[in-house]
Amino acid sequence: MEPQTVECVRHVIEIARYNWNAFAGDEYKKMKGHLMQYPVQISKNKDVTNLPGFECFLDVGGKILGAPTTLPDALTT
């Protein structure tokens, strides 16, 4: 499989989703490596939202999409 092909991209996405579901599931399921889907989804209108049921990271807490701040961008980028 060549890395620039759509087939390869779809395969990597499939593995990332499998690993996220294994990590976030209620029962232990062995992951296929360390690659995981980031727990967000992007609509056709380019709106970014959490995956349903996941507002915070499971292992460390903290909001996946972050929170508004009054700090200037120069301090946080």
Buried (B, 14 or more C-beta within 10 A) or exposed (E): EEEEEEEEEEEEEEBBEBBBEBBBEEEEEEBEEEBBBEBEEEEEEEEEEBBEEEEEEEEEEEEBEEEEEEEEEEEEE
